[in-house]
C-alpha cells in the first residue's frame, strides 16, 4: 500500500490523536509526525514568549520615535 509523504501527512493530520495515526500509517511515519508536532509546539511556546518581549520593546521604540519625530516637527525638521 502506498502512503503519502511525511509533509502531506503533517499538513493534514498534525493534531490527529496518536492512536488514530498508528492505525492509519506505519510506525516510522507516525514518529516523524509526532516529532514535527513536538517541534511545532516548542516553536509556538518560544515564539509567544519572544513576541511578548519584542512587542514591549517595539512599543517603547515606537514611543521614542514618535516623541523624537514630534520634537523635530516643532523645530521645522522632517
C-alpha positions in Angstrom: 0.0 0.0 0.0 1.3 3.5 -0.9 1.3 6.2 1.7 1.6 10.0 1.3 4.9 11.5 2.2 5.5 12.9 5.7 4.9 16.5 4.7 1.5 15.7 3.4 0.6 13.7 6.5 1.8 16.5 8.7 -0.2 19.1 6.8 -3.4 17.1 7.0 -3.1 15.3 10.4 -0.6 17.1 12.6 -3.0 17.3 15.5 -4.7 13.9 15.0 -4.6 11.6 18.0 -1.6 9.4 18.2 -3.8 6.2 18.4 -5.5 7.2 15.1 -2.2 7.9 13.4 -0.9 4.5 14.4 -4.0 2.9 12.9 -3.5 4.6 9.6 0.2 4.8 9.0 3.4 2.8 9.6 5.2 3.4 12.9 8.2 5.3 11.3 5.8 7.7 9.6 3.9 8.3 12.9 7.2 9.0 14.7 8.0 11.7 12.1 4.6 13.3 12.5 4.9 13.2 16.3 8.4 14.8 16.1 7.1 17.6 13.9 4.2 18.2 16.3 6.7 18.4 19.2 8.8 20.9 17.2 5.7 23.0 16.3 4.6 23.1 20.0 8.2 24.1 21.1 8.3 26.9 18.5 4.8 28.2 19.4 5.8 28.3 23.1 9.0 30.1 22.5 7.6 32.4 19.8 4.8 33.6 22.1 7.4 34.4 24.8 9.8 36.1 22.4 6.9 38.0 20.7 5.7 39.3 24.0 9.2 40.6 24.9 9.7 42.1 21.4 6.3 43.6 21.4 7.1 45.6 24.6 10.4 46.7 23.2 8.8 47.7 19.9 6.2 49.8 21.7 9.0 51.6 23.7 10.9 52.2 20.5 7.8 53.5 18.8 7.1 55.9 21.7 10.7 57.2 21.5 10.4 57.6 17.7 7.2 59.5 17.9 8.5 61.8 20.6 11.6 62.5 18.6 9.5 63.0 15.4 7.2 65.4 17.1 10.1 67.4 18.6 11.7 67.6 15.1 8.4 68.7 13.6 8.2 71.6 16.2 11.6 72.8 15.0 10.8 72.6 11.3 12.7 69.3 10.7 11.1 66.5 8.8 
